[in-house]
């Protein structure tokens, strides 16, 4: 590389750090999506079901687990939250009669969260409105193939997030 005077110049060692205009536009769309979509879903659940998105997801994960029971540590991992934050949230769900916590009978060092009938009822009541909202915002806006690819792309990014830095 040479500068305007024709003098040799080292290539810009930081040039690859900047996004191209197309990359920047795509990245900003992703940022807006990951900021606004959870807010939009959470707002609908709060308004229609008096549940946060994380509370809804916790109830849903418990509803799918064997005996509607999961260790708190597993639930925290699935909910992408810390065990401490999950514990506070589960305490709120417990106070509303939706879940109960008890020591894991196979290993008392762990605590299980158990979905109670009232929690299952709350989930079943909230699900139709939640699913309709998710369909309107995401699913119905994409072809089956694009939705499949979006899911694959999201998984690929999550794997990179979860893998140790190189």
Secondary structure, 3 states (H helix, E strand, C coil): CECCCCCECCCCCCHHHCCCHHHHHHHHHHHHHHHHHHHHHHHHHHHHHCCCHHHHHHHHHHHHCHHHEEEHHHHHHHCCCCHHHHHHHHHHHHHCCCEEEEECCCCCCCEEEEECHHHHHHHHHHHHHHHHHHHHHCHHHCCHHHHHHHHHHHHHHHHHHHCCCC
